[in-house]
Amino acid sequence: MTPSAMADRLLAYCDAIAGFSVVNTLAFLIALAEPDVRCTLVETTSLLYVGILVGAALQNAGLVYLRGKERLLREASGEELNPQVAQTMHAVQVGRIGLVWFYSLVLIGVLWASSNSTCG
């Protein structure tokens, strides 16, 4: 495998991390639609907030690490990136990080809103 091919694979892993964050949040929101699940989670909301934030931080650490390794592999292969391409890749990386945090904060907001609902 060439360094360039490995760099492309690392970018695919970054996309997978961002996609996992979105799918994970949507699955959790679907689970929250069930009243029994929602009422059970009310007792552990603060622990869930911490878990969501730690998960988002770990996902972002993975994104930053993989992107750094991707850049090193591109440099090792002698591949010169056009400044406009490098800027676009940076913007995509910021977008991935933004997606992870946005969906994590949406999940926290929905959990907070549902913890105020009455269960009986």
N, C-alpha and C positions, 0 to 999 in steps of 0.2 A: 504494500500500500504506500502510495506517495504521501509526502507531507501535505500536499494540496488536497488530496482526497480525504485525508484524516481531518483537515481543517473544515472541509465541507460537512463531514460527519458530525463534528462538534457543533456546528451551527444547527444541524438538524436536531441534536440533543437539546440545544437552547430552545428551539421551537417546541419541542416535546414538553419541556418543563413549563413553558408558558401555557401550552394547551392543557396540560394536566391541572394547572391551577384553575383554569376556567371550568373544566369539566367537573373537578372536585367541588367547586363552589355550587355549580348548578345541581349536582347530585345531592348535596347537603340541603339546598333550598327545597328540592322536591321532597326530601325526607321530612323537612320541617312542616310541610303541608299536612302531614298526618298528625292529628291532635294528640295521640298518645305519645308520639316521639317528642313533640313540642313541649308537652307538660312534663315529661321526664327530664328534658334538658334544662328546664328552668332552674333545677336545683344545682346544676353544675356550670352555670353560664360564665362565671368569672374564670374558671379553669379552661373553658372553651375559648374565651377571649385570648388567654395566654397561649394556648395551643395554636390558634389561628395565626397569631402574630409571630410566634417562633417558626411555624411552618413557612410563612411568607418570607421571613428573614433567611431561612435555610435555602429556600428556592432561589432567592435573589443571590445568595452567596454562590450557589451553583452556577447561576447565569454569568456572574462576573468572572468566576474561575474559568469556566469553559470558554468565554470570550477572550480572556487573556491568553489561554493556551492556543486558541485558534490564531490569534495574531502572531504568537511566537512561531507556530508552524508555518504560517505564510512567509514570515521573514526568513526562516530556515530554508525554505524552498526557493528563495530568491525572487519570490513573486512581489512585484511592486504594485501597490494599489494606487489607482488614480485618486487624488484628493477628494473628488466628488463622490466616488464610490466609498471611500473610507468614511466620509461624513454621513452618507446614507446608511452604512452599516452601523455606525454609532447611533443614529436616530432610531433604527430598528431595535437595537439593544435597549435603548431608553424606553421604547414602546413596550418591549417585553417586560421590563421591570415595572413599568407603569401598570400593565395588565395584572401582574401578580398582586401588586398592592391594592389596585382598585377593587378587584374581586374579593380580596381579603377584607377590605373595609366595608364592602357591600354586605358580606356575610356577617360581619360584626354588627352592622346596623340592623340587619334583619333579626339577628339573635336578640339584640337589645329591645327591639320593638316587640318581638314575640314574648320576651320575658315579662313584659308588662301586661300581657293578656291574662285573662282569668282562666284558670283550669279548675274543673270541678267535676 
